[in-house]
Amino acid sequence: MSTTVVSNAVPGERLNNREAANYLGLKAATLNKWRCHGDGPPFIKVGRLIRYRRSYLDAFLMGRVRRSTSDCGTADLYRFASMQRSR
């Protein structure tokens, strides 16, 4: 019986803390802190294992789209979503 190990990231893959932080452009310590405080993207926890789905990270980023630095979170996501669909 042989086991195949795939090491290349695929779109639906679950990322570990370091990989997720890299994907978001953050330090791993930032994700650790956010997780402890209940901030940051949703994650999967099985025992001590922490994983992030790429789709969760993308949704987390989409929730932070702003029109200006003074915008407190009311960005026009419908307009942004329609721009994405037209690509």
C-alpha positions in Angstrom: 0.0 0.0 0.0 1.4 3.4 -1.0 0.6 6.8 0.2 0.7 9.9 -2.0 1.5 13.2 -0.3 0.6 16.4 -2.2 2.6 19.4 -1.1 1.5 22.0 -3.6 -1.3 24.3 -2.5 -4.6 23.9 -4.3 -7.5 26.4 -4.2 -9.7 24.5 -1.7 -6.8 23.5 0.5 -6.8 24.1 4.2 -3.8 26.2 5.2 -1.9 26.1 8.5 -1.3 29.3 10.5 1.9 30.2 8.8 0.5 29.7 5.3 -2.7 31.6 6.2 -0.7 34.5 7.6 1.4 34.6 4.4 -1.7 34.5 2.3 -3.1 37.5 4.2 0.2 39.3 4.2 0.4 39.1 8.0 2.7 37.6 10.6 1.7 34.3 12.1 1.7 35.9 15.6 -1.0 38.3 14.4 -3.3 35.4 13.5 -2.5 33.7 16.8 -3.5 36.9 18.7 -6.6 37.4 16.7 -7.7 33.8 17.3 -7.2 34.1 21.0 -9.3 37.3 21.1 -12.0 36.1 18.8 -11.0 38.4 15.9 -9.8 37.5 12.5 -11.0 34.9 10.0 -12.9 31.8 11.0 -10.8 28.7 11.4 -11.1 24.9 11.8 -9.9 23.4 15.0 -9.5 19.6 15.5 -7.7 18.9 18.8 -4.7 21.1 18.6 -4.7 21.4 14.8 -5.6 24.8 13.4 -6.5 25.2 9.7 -7.9 28.0 7.6 -9.9 27.4 4.4 -8.8 29.7 1.6 -12.4 30.6 1.0 -12.7 31.8 4.7 -9.6 34.0 4.2 -11.0 35.5 1.0 -14.4 36.2 2.7 -12.5 37.8 5.6 -10.7 40.1 3.2 -13.9 40.9 1.3 -15.5 42.0 4.6 -12.7 44.6 5.0 -13.2 46.4 1.6 -13.5 50.1 2.2 -14.0 53.2 0.1 -11.9 55.5 2.2 -9.8 55.5 5.4 -12.7 57.1 7.3 -15.2 54.4 6.1 -16.3 52.3 9.1 -17.4 49.3 7.0 -20.2 50.4 4.7 -18.3 49.8 1.4 -20.5 49.1 -1.6 -19.8 45.4 -1.8 -22.5 44.8 -4.4 -20.7 47.1 -6.8 -17.4 45.4 -6.0 -19.0 41.9 -6.5 -20.4 42.9 -9.9 -17.0 44.1 -10.9 -15.5 40.7 -10.0 -18.2 38.9 -12.0 -17.6 41.0 -15.1 -13.9 39.9 -15.3 
